[in-house]
Amino acid sequence: MLLVLADEHRRHLSFLSATTAAVVSEFCRIAVEFLKKGSNPKIYEGAARKLSVSAETVQHGVEGLMYLLTESSKLMISQVDFQDSVLVLGFPEELNKLLLQLYLDNRQEIRSILNELTPDLPHYHNLEWRLDVQLASRALRQQIKPVLTLKLHLEQNGCASASVLQTDPATLLHLIQELEQALGEMKSNHCRRIVRNIK
């Protein structure tokens, strides 16, 4: 799978072709630090003084390199696909090889950083349910009024929580149909392609 870069990212990365291999390696280190700790304007200003360019140019170069490495790591693209993706940037062969080596050296670390950054959403732990049926009341001697009570247990960050829900069978059947339709949609080629790109 090839990584498609927008024109803006190509412009940001074009700055790297005018620098040395040591500068590109340093930019890669800064990009990984950016992922771990966030942006640091002082680093950009120091690098800009050394390279005699604006701090904004350095920042765009680091951000472009960070985008290239994170997207490639997210998709776990192969060496050949990475080289083909970088080929459109028009870099010299030496720089392409350096970028490939930086990608191979850092992709596992970048993936672990990205996994830490993903939010821990509540997930299913258990479900208890009870069916109550009201057969009669003082006003109506013959009636059937079923109510389904659900207790949904969720976990998030090791903490358990519970939510109590009540519904009638008709609403529950409609909910089941909607969920089955959504699961059927997930099996379509279009959704599979989107999910593959998200991972």
Salt bridges, closest charged atoms under 4 A:
GLU26 OE2 - ARG29 NH2 2.45
GLU33 OE1 - LYS37 NZ 3.47
GLU56 OE2 - HIS60 NE2 3.60
GLU63 OE1 - HIS60 ND1 3.87
GLU71 OE2 - LYS74 NZ 3.05
GLU109 OE2 - LYS36 NZ 2.81
GLU128 OE2 - HIS153 NE2 2.70
ASP132 OD2 - ARG130 NH2 3.15
GLU155 OE1 - HIS123 NE2 3.82
GLU155 OE2 - HIS125 ND1 3.31
GLU178 OE2 - HIS174 NE2 3.97
